[in-house]
């Protein structure tokens, strides 16, 4: 399991906990947010490149 998988799982766990507690916000470690952002950017770039073809 890579750091990307671990970060995504941690963020998902925090989101699930916040939702179950009806919280409006939650603190996520910056390291995990950066990794999640990189994954999202890679997916968007891949989608954009496949759309252009």
C-alpha positions in Angstrom: 0.0 0.0 0.0 1.5 3.3 -1.1 1.4 6.7 0.6 -1.3 7.8 -1.8 -3.6 4.9 -0.8 -2.9 5.5 2.9 -3.6 9.3 2.5 -6.9 8.7 0.6 -8.0 6.2 3.2 -7.2 8.6 6.0 -9.1 11.4 4.4 -12.1 9.1 3.7 -12.1 8.0 7.3 -12.1 11.6 8.6 -14.9 12.5 6.2 -17.0 9.5 7.3 -16.4 10.4 11.0 -17.3 14.0 10.4 -20.5 13.0 8.6 -21.5 10.6 11.3 -21.0 13.4 13.9 -22.8 15.9 11.7 -19.8 18.1 11.7 -19.4 20.9 9.1 -15.6 20.8 9.0 -12.7 18.5 9.9 -8.9 19.0 10.1 -7.0 16.9 7.6 -3.2 16.7 7.8 -1.6 18.9 5.1 0.6 16.0 3.9 -2.5 14.0 3.1 -4.3 17.0 1.4 -1.2 17.5 -0.8 -1.2 13.9 -1.9 -5.0 13.9 -2.5 -4.6 17.1 -4.6 -1.8 15.4 -6.7 -4.0 12.4 -7.3 -6.9 14.6 -8.4 -4.7 16.7 -10.6 -3.4 13.5 -12.3 -6.9 12.2 -12.9 -8.1 15.6 -14.4 -5.0 15.7 -16.6 -5.7 12.2 -17.8 -9.3 12.9 -18.5 -8.4 16.1 -20.4 -5.9 14.3 -22.5 -8.4 11.6 -23.4 -11.0 14.2 -24.2 -8.7 15.9 -26.6 -8.0 12.8 -28.6 
